[in-house]
Amino acid sequence: EMAARLGVEAVFVGYEHAGLVADAAPLDAWDVAFIGADAARSEVLFSPAYVGIEATYLVRSTLPATRTTDVDRPGVRIAVADRSAYHLALQRIVKHATLVTAPGLPASETVFVSEQLEALAGLRPHLMDVAARVTDVRVLDDAFLTVQQAIGVPRSRERAASWVAGFAREVVSSGLVARLVAHHGVQGLVLGDASEGT
C-alpha cells in the first residue's frame, strides 16, 4: 500500500530477527521497517503504532501459573527470541526467573522444547500456533506487554518519518488495518489508535 501510494516498487529485505533490522538502520539497508517500537532501538524513528501485538507466555501444564506475573519466580526458565521487542521488555520486567535467549522465534521454540524449559515468551499469535503443535502446554490469558508494532525509518531520514507517521495514522483511521486483520484471521492483536502522536 505504501509503495503504491508513492508510485514505486516494493522490495522486501528479510532479516532473521528484529534486532538485526534495528542494527541495519544506519547502514542504508532499508527505507522503512515494520518493527516493534522500543526506546532501545535508538537508530530508528517510529510512526504511531498501527497495531499492538500481545506478548505473553506459553507454559508447561505442570507450571502453576495463571497470570504472567506468576512466571517470574526462581527456578523458572523462559525461552525468548534474542533482541525481540518483548525480550527488551523482559530484561526490564523479569526479576527472579531466568531468560534463555535464542536467535529468533523458531530457535526459541526449539530451545523451549529440547531443553524442557518451563515457559516460552512470545507474541500471542505465534504462541497459539506453537500450542497447537506441542502437547501439555497452554497460553496464558493475560499479557506482560503489548508490542507497539510501528513503521520505522532510519534516524537519518527524519523528513521521511513525518510522511510515514501520517501514512500509519491514515491506514488505521480508514479501517484498512482492521480489514486486513479480519481478512487474515489474525488473533491476539489490538488495533492501533490513529490519534496517537509519533
GROMACS elastic network, one bead per residue, 0.5 to 0.9 nm:
[ bonds ]
;  ai    aj funct       b0    kb
    1     4     6  0.51066   500
    1     5     6  0.62955   500
    1     6     6  0.87221   500
    2     5     6  0.52536   500
    2     6     6  0.63434   500
    2     7     6  0.86015   500
    2     8     6  0.87297   500
    2    10     6  0.83360   500
    2   164     6  0.87192   500
    2   167     6  0.76620   500
    3     6     6  0.50849   500
    3     7     6  0.59092   500
    3     8     6  0.51406   500
    3     9     6  0.58847   500
    3    10     6  0.55551   500
    4     7     6  0.50046   500
    4     8     6  0.63350   500
    4     9     6  0.74955   500
    4    10     6  0.82657   500
    5     8     6  0.79253   500
    6     9     6  0.87378   500
   12    30     6  0.86724   500
   13    29     6  0.81340   500
   13    30     6  0.71314   500
   14    17     6  0.87849   500
   14    21     6  0.84369   500
   15    18     6  0.71043   500
   15    19     6  0.87678   500
   15    20     6  0.63676   500
   15    21     6  0.62799   500
   16    19     6  0.85682   500
   16    20     6  0.71254   500
   16    21     6  0.84636   500
   16   103     6  0.77827   500
   16   104     6  0.63658   500
   16   105     6  0.87584   500
   17    20     6  0.57837   500
   17    21     6  0.69176   500
   17    81     6  0.80010   500
   17    82     6  0.80096   500
   17    83     6  0.77309   500
   17    84     6  0.70236   500
   17   103     6  0.72047   500
   17   104     6  0.52902   500
   17   105     6  0.77374   500
   18    22     6  0.63996   500
   18    23     6  0.86569   500
   18    35     6  0.67559   500
   18    36     6  0.80130   500
   18    82     6  0.88301   500
   18    83     6  0.68478   500
   18    84     6  0.56889   500
   18    85     6  0.76685   500
   18   104     6  0.82748   500
   19    22     6  0.52295   500
   19    23     6  0.62309   500
   19    24     6  0.87837   500
   19    41     6  0.83824   500
   19    82     6  0.76003   500
   19    83     6  0.50051   500
   19    84     6  0.61789   500
   19    85     6  0.83394   500
   20    24     6  0.62410   500
   20    25     6  0.89067   500
   20    83     6  0.84538   500
   21    24     6  0.52796   500
   21    25     6  0.67243   500
   21    29     6  0.89443   500
   21    30     6  0.86181   500
   21    33     6  0.74970   500
   21    35     6  0.81037   500
   22    25     6  0.53560   500
   22    26     6  0.84409   500
   22    33     6  0.86541   500
   22    35     6  0.84382   500
   22    41     6  0.61893   500
   22    42     6  0.84232   500
   22    43     6  0.69558   500
   22    44     6  0.68448   500
   22   152     6  0.88922   500
   22   154     6  0.86422   500
   23    26     6  0.72093   500
   23    27     6  0.80387   500
   23    41     6  0.83299   500
   23    43     6  0.78388   500
   24    27     6  0.51616   500
   24    28     6  0.71070   500
   24    29     6  0.59863   500
   24    30     6  0.75684   500
   24    43     6  0.89053   500
   24   154     6  0.86939   500
   25    28     6  0.63190   500
   25    29     6  0.67837   500
   25    30     6  0.69950   500
   25    31     6  0.84155   500
   25    32     6  0.89953   500
   25    33     6  0.88923   500
   25    43     6  0.61096   500
   25    44     6  0.64507   500
   25   152     6  0.88987   500
   25   153     6  0.75614   500
   25   155     6  0.75594   500
   25   156     6  0.87113   500
   26    29     6  0.78328   500
   26    43     6  0.66525   500
   26    44     6  0.84839   500
   26   154     6  0.62450   500
   26   155     6  0.74832   500
   26   156     6  0.73307   500
   27    30     6  0.80876   500
   27   154     6  0.87803   500
   28    31     6  0.71929   500
   28   154     6  0.78105   500
   30    33     6  0.71038   500
   30   153     6  0.84078   500
   30   154     6  0.81190   500
   31   152     6  0.84682   500
   31   153     6  0.62880   500
   31   154     6  0.70932   500
   31   157     6  0.86050   500
   32   151     6  0.64480   500
   32   152     6  0.54876   500
   32   154     6  0.74303   500
   32   164     6  0.84801   500
   33   150     6  0.81640   500
   33   151     6  0.55338   500
   33   153     6  0.65812   500
   33   154     6  0.87587   500
   34   149     6  0.68944   500
   34   150     6  0.57925   500
   34   152     6  0.61522   500
   35    46     6  0.86857   500
   35    85     6  0.83803   500
   35   148     6  0.83074   500
   35   149     6  0.55586   500
   35   150     6  0.56199   500
   35   151     6  0.62342   500
   35   152     6  0.64823   500
   36    46     6  0.87938   500
   36    49     6  0.84183   500
   36    52     6  0.87705   500
   36    53     6  0.88957   500
   36    84     6  0.80740   500
   36    85     6  0.57129   500
   36    86     6  0.86757   500
   36   147     6  0.58226   500
   36   148     6  0.53697   500
   36   150     6  0.58410   500
   36   151     6  0.82088   500
   36   152     6  0.85063   500
   37    40     6  0.86844   500
   37    41     6  0.74150   500
   37    44     6  0.85243   500
   37    45     6  0.86207   500
   37    46     6  0.62887   500
   37    47     6  0.84881   500
   37    48     6  0.89155   500
   37    49     6  0.78158   500
   37    85     6  0.72912   500
   37   147     6  0.72466   500
   37   148     6  0.55536   500
   37   149     6  0.61229   500
   37   150     6  0.60043   500
   37   151     6  0.82530   500
   37   152     6  0.77636   500
   38    41     6  0.56153   500
   38    42     6  0.79910   500
   38    46     6  0.87186   500
   38    85     6  0.65751   500
   38    88     6  0.79366   500
   38    89     6  0.85346   500
   38   147     6  0.85434   500
   38   148     6  0.80554   500
   39    42     6  0.59022   500
   39    44     6  0.89004   500
   40    43     6  0.86540   500
   40    88     6  0.76415   500
   41    44     6  0.59221   500
   41    45     6  0.86038   500
   42    45     6  0.75973   500
   42   155     6  0.80007   500
   43   153     6  0.86163   500
   43   154     6  0.61194   500
   43   155     6  0.53250   500
   43   156     6  0.82306   500
   44   152     6  0.57445   500
   44   153     6  0.55675   500
   44   155     6  0.50587   500
   44   156     6  0.85779   500
   45   151     6  0.83330   500
   45   152     6  0.54824   500
   45   153     6  0.51996   500
   45   154     6  0.61346   500
   45   155     6  0.53772   500
   45   156     6  0.88515   500
   45   157     6  0.84400   500
   45   158     6  0.74999   500
   45   161     6  0.66299   500
   45   198     6  0.85002   500
   46    49     6  0.80714   500
   46   150     6  0.60866   500
   46   151     6  0.57358   500
   46   153     6  0.64743   500
   46   154     6  0.88907   500
   46   161     6  0.73652   500
   46   164     6  0.86381   500
   46   165     6  0.76052   500
   46   198     6  0.65554   500
   47    50     6  0.81903   500
   47   150     6  0.55476   500
   47   151     6  0.52885   500
   47   152     6  0.63791   500
   47   153     6  0.82396   500
   47   161     6  0.70623   500
   47   162     6  0.80368   500
   47   164     6  0.63867   500
   47   166     6  0.79758   500
   47   167     6  0.86127   500
   47   168     6  0.64628   500
   47   169     6  0.82680   500
   47   197     6  0.78958   500
   47   198     6  0.51815   500
   48   148     6  0.82071   500
   48   149     6  0.84258   500
   48   150     6  0.60670   500
   48   151     6  0.77030   500
   48   165     6  0.61490   500
   48   166     6  0.86688   500
   48   168     6  0.64953   500
   48   169     6  0.68473   500
   48   192     6  0.77957   500
   48   193     6  0.78504   500
   48   194     6  0.74603   500
   48   195     6  0.84441   500
   48   196     6  0.57815   500
   48   197     6  0.58844   500
   49    52     6  0.68344   500
   49   147     6  0.88956   500
   49   148     6  0.52207   500
   49   149     6  0.51972   500
   49   151     6  0.74575   500
   49   168     6  0.73522   500
   49   169     6  0.83043   500
   49   172     6  0.89900   500
   49   191     6  0.85001   500
   49   192     6  0.54117   500
   49   193     6  0.71988   500
   49   194     6  0.81527   500
   49   196     6  0.78023   500
   49   198     6  0.85413   500
   50   148     6  0.76788   500
   50   149     6  0.62276   500
   50   150     6  0.57806   500
   50   151     6  0.80054   500
   50   168     6  0.59928   500
   50   169     6  0.72059   500
   50   171     6  0.76471   500
   50   172     6  0.59961   500
   50   177     6  0.72736   500
   50   191     6  0.65467   500
   50   193     6  0.71005   500
   50   194     6  0.75132   500
   51   147     6  0.83542   500
   51   148     6  0.64291   500
   51   149     6  0.54458   500
   51   150     6  0.72733   500
   51   172     6  0.83098   500
   51   177     6  0.78403   500
   51   189     6  0.66475   500
   51   190     6  0.56840   500
   51   193     6  0.80494   500
   52   146     6  0.55693   500
   52   147     6  0.53487   500
   52   149     6  0.56180   500
   52   150     6  0.86502   500
   52   188     6  0.85915   500
   52   189     6  0.55840   500
   52   191     6  0.60241   500
   52   192     6  0.61991   500
   53   123     6  0.64187   500
   53   124     6  0.71651   500
   53   125     6  0.82058   500
   53   145     6  0.82725   500
   53   146     6  0.52753   500
   53   147     6  0.50351   500
   53   148     6  0.67507   500
   53   149     6  0.69219   500
   53   188     6  0.62183   500
   53   190     6  0.62107   500
   53   191     6  0.86626   500
   54   122     6  0.84155   500
   54   123     6  0.57390   500
   54   124     6  0.56007   500
   54   125     6  0.82772   500
   54   142     6  0.84507   500
   54   143     6  0.57813   500
   54   144     6  0.77581   500
   54   145     6  0.60231   500
   54   147     6  0.61741   500
   54   148     6  0.89878   500
   54   188     6  0.58440   500
   54   189     6  0.62656   500
   54   190     6  0.75713   500
   55    86     6  0.65256   500
   55   121     6  0.71006   500
   55   122     6  0.53413   500
   55   124     6  0.56481   500
   55   125     6  0.89678   500
   55   142     6  0.87024   500
   55   143     6  0.54394   500
   55   144     6  0.60749   500
   55   145     6  0.52271   500
   55   146     6  0.58176   500
   55   147     6  0.67488   500
   55   188     6  0.86589   500
   56    68     6  0.67634   500
   56    86     6  0.87969   500
   56   120     6  0.84128   500
   56   121     6  0.58402   500
   56   122     6  0.58349   500
   56   123     6  0.63423   500
   56   124     6  0.61751   500
   56   127     6  0.81876   500
   56   139     6  0.74720   500
   56   140     6  0.65653   500
   56   141     6  0.79394   500
   56   142     6  0.67459   500
   56   144     6  0.56360   500
   56   145     6  0.71253   500
   56   146     6  0.87854   500
   57    68     6  0.67863   500
   57    71     6  0.82531   500
   57    78     6  0.84957   500
   57   119     6  0.61930   500
   57   120     6  0.54607   500
   57   122     6  0.62987   500
   57   123     6  0.82644   500
   57   124     6  0.79471   500
   57   127     6  0.75147   500
   57   138     6  0.84047   500
   57   139     6  0.59131   500
   57   140     6  0.58499   500
   57   141     6  0.88281   500
   57   142     6  0.87637   500
   57   143     6  0.77596   500
   57   144     6  0.83695   500
   58   118     6  0.85896   500
   58   119     6  0.55948   500
   58   120     6  0.50755   500
   58   121     6  0.64751   500
   58   122     6  0.77976   500
   58   124     6  0.86961   500
   58   127     6  0.61763   500
   58   128     6  0.82188   500
   58   130     6  0.82785   500
   58   131     6  0.73705   500
   58   137     6  0.65497   500
   58   138     6  0.55013   500
   58   140     6  0.63650   500
   59    62     6  0.81252   500
   59    63     6  0.65680   500
   59    65     6  0.78616   500
   59    71     6  0.84981   500
   59    78     6  0.89863   500
   59   117     6  0.86323   500
   59   118     6  0.58770   500
   59   120     6  0.64226   500
   59   121     6  0.87408   500
   59   136     6  0.86562   500
   59   137     6  0.54565   500
   59   138     6  0.55672   500
   59   139     6  0.63761   500
   59   140     6  0.74258   500
   60    63     6  0.54199   500
   60    64     6  0.87064   500
   60   116     6  0.88147   500
   60   117     6  0.81337   500
   60   118     6  0.56571   500
   60   119     6  0.64977   500
   60   135     6  0.87518   500
   60   136     6  0.60693   500
   60   138     6  0.65993   500
   61    64     6  0.75910   500
   61    65     6  0.87703   500
   61   135     6  0.89032   500
   61   136     6  0.52464   500
   61   138     6  0.63388   500
   62    65     6  0.87500   500
   62   118     6  0.84936   500
   62   136     6  0.80119   500
   62   137     6  0.83045   500
   63    66     6  0.89046   500
   63    71     6  0.83228   500
   63    76     6  0.89013   500
   63   118     6  0.68433   500
   63   119     6  0.84721   500
   64    70     6  0.78179   500
   64    71     6  0.85492   500
   65    68     6  0.73013   500
   65    69     6  0.81835   500
   65    70     6  0.50789   500
   65    71     6  0.61321   500
   65   140     6  0.80492   500
   66    69     6  0.84939   500
   66    70     6  0.66832   500
   66    71     6  0.85621   500
   66   140     6  0.63749   500
   66   141     6  0.76987   500
   66   142     6  0.85444   500
   67    70     6  0.54166   500
   67    71     6  0.73690   500
   67   140     6  0.62829   500
   67   141     6  0.70785   500
   67   142     6  0.61408   500
   67   143     6  0.81326   500
   67   144     6  0.89062   500
   68    71     6  0.55310   500
   68    72     6  0.74925   500
   68   140     6  0.68762   500
   68   141     6  0.83912   500
   68   142     6  0.64982   500
   68   143     6  0.64902   500
   68   144     6  0.60050   500
   69    72     6  0.56717   500
   69    73     6  0.84745   500
   69    94     6  0.89006   500
   69   144     6  0.77177   500
   70    73     6  0.69608   500
   71    74     6  0.89476   500
   71    76     6  0.67997   500
   71    77     6  0.88496   500
   71    78     6  0.84333   500
   71    94     6  0.89752   500
   71    96     6  0.89697   500
   71    97     6  0.72009   500
   71   118     6  0.86724   500
   71   119     6  0.76737   500
   72    76     6  0.70335   500
   72    77     6  0.89989   500
   72    78     6  0.89635   500
   72    93     6  0.87308   500
   72    94     6  0.59418   500
   72    95     6  0.66766   500
   72    96     6  0.54749   500
   72    98     6  0.83382   500
   73    76     6  0.59875   500
   73    94     6  0.85615   500
   73    95     6  0.76800   500
   73    98     6  0.85163   500
   74    77     6  0.84412   500
   74    95     6  0.88048   500
   74    97     6  0.50058   500
   74    98     6  0.75650   500
   75    96     6  0.80565   500
   75    97     6  0.62594   500
   75    98     6  0.73908   500
   75   118     6  0.88346   500
   76    96     6  0.81001   500
   76    98     6  0.62368   500
   76    99     6  0.86908   500
   76   117     6  0.76396   500
   76   118     6  0.58241   500
   76   119     6  0.73577   500
   77    97     6  0.59186   500
   77    99     6  0.59804   500
   77   100     6  0.65961   500
   77   112     6  0.88720   500
   77   117     6  0.55442   500
   77   118     6  0.55432   500
   77   119     6  0.63111   500
   77   120     6  0.84281   500
   78    97     6  0.71204   500
   78    98     6  0.60521   500
   78   100     6  0.57144   500
   78   101     6  0.82484   500
   78   112     6  0.77419   500
   78   117     6  0.65218   500
   78   118     6  0.63651   500
   78   120     6  0.53441   500
   78   121     6  0.64431   500
   79    98     6  0.86418   500
   79    99     6  0.61195   500
   79   101     6  0.58672   500
   79   102     6  0.72036   500
   79   108     6  0.55107   500
   79   109     6  0.73011   500
   79   111     6  0.66058   500
   79   112     6  0.56108   500
   79   117     6  0.69624   500
   79   118     6  0.82941   500
   79   119     6  0.62872   500
   79   121     6  0.60453   500
   79   122     6  0.87716   500
   80    83     6  0.87306   500
   80    84     6  0.80962   500
   80    86     6  0.82268   500
   80    87     6  0.63184   500
   80    99     6  0.67755   500
   80   100     6  0.61237   500
   80   101     6  0.50113   500
   80   102     6  0.62343   500
   80   103     6  0.86078   500
   80   104     6  0.80094   500
   80   105     6  0.76423   500
   80   107     6  0.87729   500
   80   108     6  0.54178   500
   80   109     6  0.81698   500
   80   111     6  0.89042   500
   80   112     6  0.86519   500
   80   119     6  0.89091   500
   80   120     6  0.61968   500
   80   121     6  0.51982   500
   80   122     6  0.67953   500
   81    84     6  0.57632   500
   81    86     6  0.83019   500
   81    87     6  0.65724   500
   81   100     6  0.85598   500
   81   101     6  0.57076   500
   81   102     6  0.51232   500
   81   103     6  0.57233   500
   81   105     6  0.53570   500
   81   106     6  0.83215   500
   81   107     6  0.73400   500
   81   108     6  0.53958   500
   81   109     6  0.86355   500
   81   121     6  0.78384   500
   81   122     6  0.76136   500
   82    85     6  0.89441   500
   82    87     6  0.62211   500
   82    88     6  0.83498   500
   82   100     6  0.86275   500
   82   101     6  0.50907   500
   82   102     6  0.54184   500
   82   103     6  0.53535   500
   82   104     6  0.61873   500
   82   105     6  0.85907   500
   82   108     6  0.83169   500
   83    86     6  0.78916   500
   83    87     6  0.55874   500
   83    88     6  0.60151   500
   83   101     6  0.85737   500
   83   103     6  0.82784   500
   83   104     6  0.83760   500
   84    87     6  0.50073   500
   84    88     6  0.63355   500
   84    89     6  0.87150   500
   84   104     6  0.77844   500
   84   105     6  0.88985   500
   84   122     6  0.88854   500
   85    88     6  0.52004   500
   85    89     6  0.64313   500
   85    90     6  0.87638   500
   85   147     6  0.67075   500
   85   148     6  0.88320   500
   86    90     6  0.60175   500
   86    91     6  0.85841   500
   86   121     6  0.78030   500
   86   122     6  0.70301   500
   86   123     6  0.80196   500
   86   144     6  0.86598   500
   86   145     6  0.70352   500
   86   146     6  0.84940   500
   86   147     6  0.69256   500
   87    91     6  0.62009   500
   87    92     6  0.88220   500
   87    99     6  0.86666   500
   87   101     6  0.84097   500
   87   121     6  0.81057   500
   87   122     6  0.85548   500
   88    91     6  0.53666   500
   88    92     6  0.69983   500
   89    92     6  0.53120   500
   89    93     6  0.62063   500
   89    94     6  0.85814   500
   89   144     6  0.87486   500
   89   145     6  0.75431   500
   90    94     6  0.54303   500
   90    99     6  0.81904   500
   90   121     6  0.89456   500
   90   144     6  0.84384   500
   90   145     6  0.88523   500
   91    94     6  0.60532   500
   91    95     6  0.84456   500
   91    99     6  0.81302   500
   92    95     6  0.80613   500
   93   144     6  0.85854   500
   94    97     6  0.63461   500
   94    98     6  0.79781   500
   94    99     6  0.81850   500
   95    98     6  0.84284   500
  100   108     6  0.82599   500
  100   111     6  0.82332   500
  100   112     6  0.88318   500
  100   117     6  0.88663   500
  101   104     6  0.86323   500
  101   107     6  0.88377   500
  101   108     6  0.68622   500
  101   111     6  0.85820   500
  102   105     6  0.77499   500
  102   106     6  0.85823   500
  102   107     6  0.54623   500
  102   109     6  0.86188   500
  102   110     6  0.87463   500
  102   111     6  0.72101   500
  103   106     6  0.81689   500
  103   107     6  0.58824   500
  103   108     6  0.70122   500
  104   107     6  0.54943   500
  104   108     6  0.62270   500
  104   109     6  0.88552   500
  105   108     6  0.51945   500
  105   109     6  0.63587   500
  105   110     6  0.87096   500
  105   122     6  0.78305   500
  105   126     6  0.85119   500
  106   109     6  0.52123   500
  106   110     6  0.62502   500
  106   111     6  0.87753   500
  107   111     6  0.61759   500
  107   112     6  0.85657   500
  108   111     6  0.51316   500
  108   112     6  0.61595   500
  108   113     6  0.86961   500
  108   120     6  0.73427   500
  108   121     6  0.84351   500
  108   122     6  0.89318   500
  109   112     6  0.50589   500
  109   113     6  0.62649   500
  109   114     6  0.85400   500
  109   120     6  0.69961   500
  109   130     6  0.77997   500
  110   113     6  0.52498   500
  110   114     6  0.58481   500
  110   115     6  0.81588   500
  111   114     6  0.52171   500
  111   115     6  0.55814   500
  111   116     6  0.76891   500
  111   117     6  0.75178   500
  111   120     6  0.89335   500
  112   115     6  0.57216   500
  112   116     6  0.56502   500
  112   118     6  0.75055   500
  112   119     6  0.69998   500
  112   120     6  0.61299   500
  113   116     6  0.51449   500
  113   117     6  0.68491   500
  113   134     6  0.82398   500
  114   117     6  0.80031   500
  116   119     6  0.87821   500
  117   120     6  0.75569   500
  120   127     6  0.80623   500
  121   124     6  0.89714   500
  121   127     6  0.80371   500
  122   125     6  0.85057   500
  122   126     6  0.68744   500
  122   127     6  0.62089   500
  123   126     6  0.55745   500
  123   127     6  0.62113   500
  123   128     6  0.87242   500
  123   146     6  0.88021   500
  123   147     6  0.83300   500
  123   188     6  0.79259   500
  124   127     6  0.50258   500
  124   128     6  0.60551   500
  124   129     6  0.86742   500
  124   139     6  0.78397   500
  124   143     6  0.84368   500
  124   187     6  0.75604   500
  124   188     6  0.53535   500
  124   189     6  0.80983   500
  125   128     6  0.53055   500
  125   129     6  0.66037   500
  125   130     6  0.89654   500
  125   186     6  0.69342   500
  125   187     6  0.57643   500
  125   188     6  0.56468   500
  125   189     6  0.80274   500
  126   129     6  0.51340   500
  126   130     6  0.63678   500
  126   131     6  0.87309   500
  127   131     6  0.60777   500
  127   132     6  0.86498   500
  127   138     6  0.88638   500
  127   139     6  0.67771   500
  128   131     6  0.50443   500
  128   132     6  0.64473   500
  128   138     6  0.84549   500
  128   139     6  0.67967   500
  128   187     6  0.87630   500
  128   188     6  0.89711   500
  129   132     6  0.52430   500
  129   133     6  0.67990   500
  129   134     6  0.89944   500
  130   133     6  0.52080   500
  130   134     6  0.60502   500
  130   137     6  0.89742   500
  131   134     6  0.53159   500
  131   135     6  0.71400   500
  131   136     6  0.84352   500
  131   137     6  0.61903   500
  131   138     6  0.62620   500
  131   139     6  0.70777   500
  132   135     6  0.77719   500
  134   137     6  0.67104   500
  135   138     6  0.87527   500
  139   142     6  0.88985   500
  140   143     6  0.75547   500
  143   146     6  0.69380   500
  146   149     6  0.88423   500
  146   189     6  0.86076   500
  146   190     6  0.81211   500
  148   192     6  0.81447   500
  149   192     6  0.85265   500
  150   168     6  0.78299   500
  151   161     6  0.88730   500
  151   164     6  0.71242   500
  151   165     6  0.77604   500
  151   168     6  0.73021   500
  152   155     6  0.88102   500
  152   161     6  0.77801   500
  152   164     6  0.82701   500
  153   156     6  0.81326   500
  153   157     6  0.65360   500
  153   158     6  0.77104   500
  153   160     6  0.72837   500
  153   161     6  0.58860   500
  153   164     6  0.79634   500
  154   157     6  0.56009   500
  154   158     6  0.76703   500
  154   161     6  0.83022   500
  155   158     6  0.59255   500
  155   161     6  0.83090   500
  156   159     6  0.87186   500
  157   160     6  0.54626   500
  157   161     6  0.64940   500
  158   161     6  0.50540   500
  158   162     6  0.70128   500
  159   162     6  0.57113   500
  159   163     6  0.72891   500
  160   163     6  0.53740   500
  160   164     6  0.62494   500
  160   165     6  0.86796   500
  161   164     6  0.50257   500
  161   165     6  0.60555   500
  161   166     6  0.86769   500
  161   198     6  0.89782   500
  162   165     6  0.51720   500
  162   166     6  0.64446   500
  162   167     6  0.87595   500
  162   198     6  0.84601   500
  163   166     6  0.51797   500
  163   167     6  0.62468   500
  163   168     6  0.87277   500
  164   168     6  0.61580   500
  164   169     6  0.86677   500
  165   168     6  0.51394   500
  165   169     6  0.63233   500
  165   170     6  0.86966   500
  165   197     6  0.82087   500
  165   198     6  0.65108   500
  166   169     6  0.51641   500
  166   170     6  0.61822   500
  166   171     6  0.87827   500
  167   170     6  0.51099   500
  167   171     6  0.62413   500
  167   172     6  0.86865   500
  168   171     6  0.54396   500
  168   172     6  0.64461   500
  168   173     6  0.87398   500
  168   194     6  0.76571   500
  169   172     6  0.53663   500
  169   173     6  0.61175   500
  169   174     6  0.84957   500
  169   192     6  0.85313   500
  169   193     6  0.77910   500
  169   195     6  0.71094   500
  169   196     6  0.78561   500
  169   197     6  0.88941   500
  170   173     6  0.50953   500
  170   174     6  0.57743   500
  170   175     6  0.84228   500
  170   176     6  0.84908   500
  170   194     6  0.70746   500
  171   174     6  0.53555   500
  171   175     6  0.63875   500
  171   176     6  0.52190   500
  171   177     6  0.59585   500
  171   178     6  0.88625   500
  171   194     6  0.82980   500
  172   175     6  0.54256   500
  172   176     6  0.61739   500
  172   177     6  0.54881   500
  172   178     6  0.72384   500
  172   191     6  0.76786   500
  172   192     6  0.64693   500
  172   193     6  0.71152   500
  172   194     6  0.55676   500
  173   176     6  0.77253   500
  173   177     6  0.84926   500
  173   192     6  0.88972   500
  173   193     6  0.79179   500
  173   194     6  0.54492   500
  173   195     6  0.84143   500
  174   177     6  0.79978   500
  174   178     6  0.87698   500
  175   178     6  0.51605   500
  175   179     6  0.61535   500
  175   180     6  0.86857   500
  176   179     6  0.51618   500
  176   180     6  0.62520   500
  176   181     6  0.86704   500
  177   180     6  0.51423   500
  177   181     6  0.61496   500
  177   182     6  0.86092   500
  177   191     6  0.76188   500
  177   192     6  0.86078   500
  178   181     6  0.51429   500
  178   182     6  0.61738   500
  178   183     6  0.85063   500
  178   191     6  0.68907   500
  179   182     6  0.51376   500
  179   183     6  0.59384   500
  179   184     6  0.85787   500
  180   184     6  0.61236   500
  180   185     6  0.83565   500
  180   186     6  0.87900   500
  181   184     6  0.54160   500
  181   185     6  0.59650   500
  181   186     6  0.55543   500
  181   187     6  0.81431   500
  181   189     6  0.82500   500
  181   191     6  0.88168   500
  182   186     6  0.67715   500
  182   187     6  0.89100   500
  183   186     6  0.81166   500
  186   189     6  0.71368   500
  187   190     6  0.89452   500
  192   195     6  0.88218   500
  192   196     6  0.83090   500
  193   196     6  0.57031   500
  194   197     6  0.83451   500
